[in-house]
Amino acid sequence: MATASEGAAQSDRPTRYAWYVAFLLLAVNTTSYIDRKMPFILVEPIKRDLALSDTQIGLMTGLAFALFYGVAGIPLASLADRGNRARILTIALAAWGGLTSLGGFAQNFWHLSLARIGVAASESVGTPCAHSLLADYFSSRHRARIIALYTVGPPLGIFLGLSLGGLLNAYINWRVAMILLGLPGILLAVLVHFTLREPPRRSRAGAEQERAPTMTEAVRAYLREPMLIHLWCANVLFATSSSALQVFAPAYIMRTFGLGTAEVGVTYGVLAGLAGMIGATVGGQLGDRAGLRTALIWGAAVVGLSAPVMVGGLFSHSYPLFLGAVFIVSASVYMTSGPMYAAIQRILPSRMHAVGTAVTLLGVNGVAMSIGPVVTGAISDSLGHLNPAESLKWALVIAAAPILWAALHFLLAARLLGRDSRMQGRAATGAG
């Protein structure tokens, strides 16, 4: 067994296996977002085939998915904080891959909604498990970058899901796209089962072992931190807007610029994915090099800028200009992720890391995605006197409103970090 000094040295220099785990979890996150975002490029063919309205699309991709993601996330994360995270992740990964494929056999709104609910519930524990594992494989001074690396998964998954989903729909149909793109999750679950080892939990400085808290204790610890409350509010507000754009942007492009799923999947998917990867990388580097407070301040500035940019892109008649607006919005979505989750892990002890992530994701996926897409779809349907492109444009313009409010909460969270960008105040008594 390693001594304390050996453990400290190891925490300063991540092992090769730790890096393997980081990239394996990146692949898991990428697969999750392929399964989660791929239906967005298929909105128009699914809508035609199953005779759905924009409101039903918003309910299926937003409320139905997000509500069950949020409801299942916290109890499953609490289980991960108390049990074997590698085993839980294996089961969840196989479940969301299989249920994604099952969605390809749907015959109506309810069939597809139930499949997406299953995907949501199983995916809800993926990121809490991954964040908790990464916090035990890497020391605190590496975490913003490591979580930023993990956060590259969503934009990469968006790129692959949109581009491959669009191409498969164009050359075959949306059903085959869903069936085939769910299979990698099942295969990756086998790899996770045989190669991912459950690491020992990191303890607070000076503590030999942490007691596993109950779910209620972990949630209360989160809610006692004003800075985390500001981050939670910022994410809810921003995700309300960004989720509406993510769900309806492909349909808006098809209606406004007359492109098919293949062209939209490749162009929009590549740009949104590249923007997210750049935003996550920049945010992670800022968090570890300049400090979490500085990273959040810069993130707030970019988030605030994305509101007028989003509106300007929607009023543009140029597809390249619209894509430029999407680039800025997508980059800002991921720029704050690494510093934000690193702050959560620094404040909360290791036995609360999964629940801390789940509570944050409850706001992003359980609340924001329940509101943004379905309200945007309902507004679009209520403007039925306009043509479909115009009604959706005005619905997305309205959806941009909460972004500026979100930027204010990011600034307030940064302010609470104080002058010490490395968070060595009372919050530093959390995980280390």
C-alpha positions in Angstrom: 0.0 0.0 0.0 1.3 3.5 -0.9 2.5 5.8 1.9 1.1 9.3 2.4 4.2 10.9 0.7 3.9 8.5 -2.2 0.2 9.3 -2.5 1.0 13.1 -2.5 3.6 12.6 -5.2 1.2 10.5 -7.2 -1.5 13.2 -7.0 0.9 15.8 -8.4 1.8 13.6 -11.4 -1.1 11.7 -12.8 -0.3 8.2 -13.9 -0.7 6.8 -17.4 -3.7 4.8 -16.3 -5.3 8.0 -14.9 -4.9 9.6 -18.4 -6.4 6.4 -19.9 -9.4 6.8 -17.6 -9.7 10.5 -18.6 -9.9 9.6 -22.3 -12.2 6.6 -21.6 -14.6 8.9 -19.8 -14.3 11.4 -22.6 -15.5 8.6 -25.0 -18.3 7.8 -22.6 -19.4 11.4 -22.5 -19.2 11.7 -26.3 -21.4 8.7 -26.7 -23.9 10.1 -24.3 -24.2 13.3 -26.3 -24.4 11.4 -29.6 -27.5 9.7 -28.2 -28.8 12.8 -26.6 -28.4 15.4 -29.4 -28.7 13.2 -32.5 -32.6 13.5 -32.5 -32.2 17.3 -33.0 -31.1 16.9 -36.6 -34.0 14.5 -37.1 -36.7 16.8 -35.9 -38.2 17.5 -39.4 -38.3 13.9 -40.6 -39.6 12.6 -37.3 -42.2 15.4 -37.2 -43.4 14.5 -40.7 -43.3 10.7 -40.1 -45.1 10.7 -36.8 -47.3 13.8 -37.5 -46.0 15.9 -34.6 -46.3 19.6 -33.7 -43.5 21.9 -32.6 -44.9 21.7 -29.1 -44.7 17.9 -29.1 -41.2 18.1 -30.4 -40.3 20.5 -27.5 -42.0 18.1 -25.0 -40.2 15.0 -26.3 -36.7 16.5 -26.7 -37.0 18.9 -23.8 -39.5 18.3 -21.0 -39.8 14.5 -21.3 -36.0 14.0 -21.4 -35.1 16.7 -19.0 -37.6 16.0 -16.3 -36.6 12.4 -15.9 -32.9 13.3 -16.2 -33.3 15.6 -13.3 -35.5 13.4 -11.2 -33.3 10.3 -11.6 -29.9 12.1 -11.3 -29.7 13.0 -7.6 -30.7 9.6 -6.1 -28.5 7.7 -8.7 -25.6 10.1 -7.9 -26.0 9.5 -4.2 -25.7 5.8 -5.0 -22.5 6.5 -6.9 -21.1 8.5 -3.9 -21.7 5.5 -1.7 -21.1 2.6 -4.1 -19.0 1.3 -7.0 -19.0 4.0 -9.6 -17.4 2.0 -12.4 -20.1 -0.7 -12.1 -22.9 1.8 -12.1 -21.5 3.6 -15.1 -21.2 0.3 -17.0 -24.9 -0.5 -16.5 -26.0 3.1 -17.3 -24.0 3.2 -20.5 -25.4 -0.1 -21.8 -28.9 1.1 -21.0 -28.7 4.5 -22.8 -27.2 2.9 -25.9 -29.8 0.2 -26.1 -32.7 2.6 -25.5 -31.4 5.0 -28.2 -31.5 2.1 -30.7 -35.0 1.1 -29.4 -36.3 4.6 -30.3 -35.8 3.8 -34.0 -38.7 1.4 -33.8 -41.2 4.0 -32.4 -44.6 4.3 -34.1 -45.9 7.4 -32.4 -45.2 10.2 -30.0 -45.6 8.1 -26.9 -43.3 5.3 -28.1 -40.5 7.7 -28.9 -41.0 9.7 -25.7 -40.8 6.6 -23.5 -37.5 5.6 -25.2 -36.1 9.1 -24.7 -37.2 9.0 -21.0 -35.2 5.8 -20.6 -32.2 7.4 -22.2 -32.5 10.4 -19.9 -32.8 8.4 -16.7 -29.8 6.2 -17.5 -27.6 9.1 -18.7 -28.4 11.2 -15.6 -25.8 9.3 -13.6 -23.0 9.3 -16.3 -21.5 12.7 -15.6 -21.8 12.5 -11.8 -20.0 9.2 -11.8 -17.3 10.6 -14.2 -16.7 13.8 -12.3 -16.4 11.8 -9.1 -13.9 9.4 -10.7 -11.8 12.1 -12.2 -11.6 13.9 -8.9 -10.1 10.8 -7.3 -7.7 10.1 -10.2 -6.4 13.8 -10.5 -5.4 16.3 -7.9 -7.2 19.6 -7.4 -4.6 21.6 -9.4 -5.4 19.6 -12.5 -9.2 19.4 -12.2 -10.3 22.4 -14.3 -8.3 21.1 -17.3 -9.3 17.5 -16.8 -13.0 18.4 -16.5 -12.6 20.6 -19.5 -11.2 17.6 -21.4 -14.2 15.6 -20.3 -16.4 18.5 -21.4 -15.1 18.2 -24.9 -17.4 15.2 -25.1 -20.6 17.1 -25.5 -19.5 19.3 -28.5 -17.7 16.2 -30.1 -20.9 14.2 -29.5 -23.0 17.0 -31.0 -20.8 17.1 -34.1 -20.9 13.3 -34.5 -24.6 13.0 -33.7 -25.7 15.7 -36.0 -23.4 14.9 -38.9 -23.9 11.1 -38.8 -27.5 11.4 -38.0 -28.1 13.8 -40.8 -26.2 11.7 -43.3 -27.9 8.4 -42.3 -31.3 10.1 -42.6 -30.5 11.6 -46.0 -29.3 8.2 -47.4 -31.6 5.8 -45.5 -34.0 7.2 -42.8 -34.2 8.5 -39.3 -35.0 5.2 -37.8 -31.8 3.5 -39.1 -29.9 6.6 -37.8 -31.2 6.1 -34.3 -30.7 2.3 -34.3 -27.1 2.5 -35.5 -26.0 5.4 -33.4 -27.2 3.7 -30.2 -24.9 0.7 -30.7 -21.5 2.4 -29.8 -22.8 2.9 -26.2 -23.4 -0.8 -25.8 -19.9 -1.7 -27.2 -18.3 1.0 -25.0 -20.0 -0.4 -21.9 -18.1 -3.7 -22.5 -14.8 -1.8 -22.6 -15.7 0.1 -19.4 -16.6 -3.1 -17.6 -13.3 -4.8 -18.3 -10.9 -1.8 -18.0 -12.2 0.8 -15.6 -11.0 0.3 -12.0 -12.8 1.8 -9.0 -10.2 4.1 -7.3 -9.9 4.9 -3.6 -11.7 8.0 -2.5 -9.7 11.1 -1.8 -10.2 12.5 1.7 -10.1 16.0 3.1 -6.7 17.2 4.3 -5.9 15.6 7.6 -8.8 13.1 7.5 -8.2 9.4 7.2 -11.5 8.5 5.8 -14.8 10.3 5.0 -18.1 9.0 6.1 -20.5 8.5 3.1 -23.2 11.1 3.6 -26.9 10.6 2.9 -28.4 12.1 -0.2 -30.2 14.8 2.0 -26.9 15.7 3.7 -25.1 16.2 0.4 -27.9 18.3 -1.1 -28.0 20.5 2.0 -24.3 21.0 1.9 -24.6 22.2 -1.7 -27.5 24.5 -0.9 -25.6 26.1 2.0 -23.0 27.6 -0.4 -24.1 30.9 -1.9 -21.6 30.7 -4.7 -23.0 27.4 -5.8 -26.5 28.8 -5.8 -25.3 31.6 -8.1 -23.7 29.0 -10.4 -26.9 27.0 -10.4 -29.1 30.0 -11.3 -26.6 31.0 -14.0 -26.7 27.6 -15.6 -30.5 27.3 -15.4 -31.0 30.7 -17.2 -28.3 30.1 -19.8 -29.3 26.5 -20.5 -33.0 27.6 -20.9 -31.9 29.7 -23.9 -29.1 27.4 -25.3 -31.2 24.3 -25.1 -34.0 26.0 -27.2 -31.4 26.9 -29.8 -29.8 23.4 -29.8 -33.2 21.7 -30.3 -34.6 24.0 -32.9 -31.6 25.4 -34.8 -31.4 22.5 -37.3 -35.1 22.9 -38.0 -34.8 26.7 -38.3 -31.9 26.3 -40.8 -33.9 23.9 -42.9 -37.0 26.2 -42.9 -35.0 29.4 -43.5 -32.2 28.4 -45.8 -33.7 25.4 -47.5 -31.0 22.9 -46.6 -31.4 19.1 -46.1 -30.4 17.1 -43.1 -27.1 16.0 -44.6 -25.9 19.6 -45.3 -27.2 20.9 -41.9 -25.8 17.9 -40.0 -22.3 18.4 -41.5 -22.1 22.3 -41.5 -23.9 23.1 -38.3 -22.7 20.0 -36.5 -19.0 20.7 -37.3 -19.2 24.3 -36.3 -21.2 23.7 -33.1 -18.8 20.9 -32.1 -15.7 22.9 -32.9 -16.9 25.9 -30.9 -17.7 23.8 -27.9 -14.3 22.1 -27.9 -12.6 25.5 -28.1 -14.8 27.0 -25.4 -14.2 24.0 -23.1 -10.4 24.0 -23.7 -10.0 27.8 -23.1 -12.2 27.7 -19.9 -10.2 24.8 -18.5 -6.8 26.4 -19.2 -8.0 29.6 -17.7 -9.3 27.9 -14.6 -6.0 26.1 -13.8 -3.6 28.8 -15.0 -5.3 32.1 -14.2 -7.6 30.8 -11.5 -11.2 29.9 -11.2 -12.4 33.4 -10.4 -10.7 34.9 -13.5 -12.1 32.1 -15.7 -15.7 32.7 -14.4 -15.3 36.5 -15.1 -14.2 35.9 -18.7 -16.9 33.2 -19.0 -19.6 35.7 -17.8 -18.4 38.3 -20.4 -18.6 35.8 -23.3 -22.0 34.6 -22.0 -23.3 38.2 -21.9 -22.0 38.8 -25.5 -23.7 35.7 -26.8 -27.2 37.2 -26.2 -27.1 40.0 -28.8 -25.0 37.8 -31.1 -27.7 35.1 -31.0 -30.5 37.6 -31.9 -28.3 39.2 -34.6 -27.7 35.8 -36.2 -31.5 35.0 -36.2 -32.2 38.3 -38.1 -29.4 37.6 -40.6 -30.3 36.3 -44.1 -26.8 34.8 -44.5 -26.2 31.2 -43.5 -22.5 31.8 -42.7 -23.4 34.7 -40.4 -26.0 32.6 -38.6 -23.3 29.9 -38.2 -20.9 32.5 -36.8 -23.5 33.4 -34.2 -24.0 29.8 -33.3 -20.2 29.5 -32.9 -20.1 32.2 -30.3 -23.1 30.9 -28.4 -21.8 27.3 -28.4 -18.3 28.3 -27.3 -19.8 30.3 -24.3 -21.9 27.3 -23.3 -18.8 25.2 -22.6 -16.3 27.9 -21.5 -17.6 28.0 -17.9 -17.9 24.2 -17.4 -14.4 23.3 -16.4 -14.0 26.1 -13.8 -17.5 25.7 -12.5 -17.3 21.9 -11.8 -13.7 22.3 -10.4 -15.1 24.9 -7.9 -17.9 22.4 -6.9 -15.3 19.7 -6.3 -13.1 22.1 -4.3 -16.0 23.1 -2.1 -17.6 19.7 -1.5 -15.9 16.7 0.0 -15.2 13.7 -2.3 -18.2 11.7 -1.0 -20.4 14.5 -2.3 -18.9 15.1 -5.7 -21.4 13.0 -7.6 -24.4 14.6 -5.9 -22.9 18.0 -6.3 -22.6 17.4 -10.1 -26.2 16.0 -10.2 -27.7 18.9 -8.4 -26.1 21.2 -10.9 -27.3 19.1 -13.8 -30.7 19.1 -12.3 -30.8 22.8 -13.0 -29.3 22.4 -16.5 -31.2 19.4 -17.7 -34.1 19.0 -15.3 -35.2 22.6 -15.1 -33.8 24.5 -18.1 -34.4 21.8 -20.7 -37.9 21.3 -19.4 -38.6 25.0 -20.0 -36.6 26.1 -23.0 -37.6 23.8 -25.8 -41.2 23.3 -24.9 -41.9 27.0 -24.3 -40.1 27.9 -27.5 -42.1 25.2 -29.5 -45.3 26.5 -28.0 -44.5 30.1 -28.9 -43.7 29.0 -32.4 -47.0 27.2 -32.7 -48.9 30.2 -31.3 -47.5 32.3 -34.1 -49.2 30.2 -36.7 -50.3 33.2 -38.7 -46.6 33.6 -39.7 -44.8 31.1 -42.0 -43.0 28.3 -40.1 -39.5 29.9 -40.5 -40.7 33.3 -39.1 -42.7 31.8 -36.2 -39.6 29.8 -35.1 -37.3 32.8 -35.5 -39.4 35.0 -33.2 -39.7 32.1 -30.7 -35.9 31.8 -30.6 -35.4 35.6 -30.3 -37.6 35.5 -27.2 -35.7 32.5 -25.9 -32.5 34.6 -25.9 -33.7 36.9 -23.1 -32.5 35.0 -20.1 -28.8 35.0 -21.2 -28.0 38.4 -19.8 -29.4 37.5 -16.5 -27.3 34.3 -16.5 -24.1 36.4 -17.1 -25.0 38.5 -14.0 -25.1 35.3 -11.8 -21.7 34.1 -13.2 -20.2 37.5 -12.2 -21.8 37.2 -8.7 -20.4 33.7 -8.3 -16.9 35.0 -9.3 -17.2 37.8 -6.8 -17.9 35.4 -4.0 -14.6 33.6 -4.7 -12.9 36.6 -3.3 -9.5 37.9 -4.4 -7.8 34.4 -4.0 -8.3 32.8 -7.4 -7.3 29.5 -6.0 -10.2 29.4 -3.5 -8.2 29.0 -0.4 -10.9 30.4 1.9 -13.5 28.4 3.8 -14.5 26.6 0.6 -11.1 25.0 0.4 -11.9 22.8 3.3 -13.9 20.7 0.9 -12.5 18.0 -1.4 -8.8 18.1 -2.1 
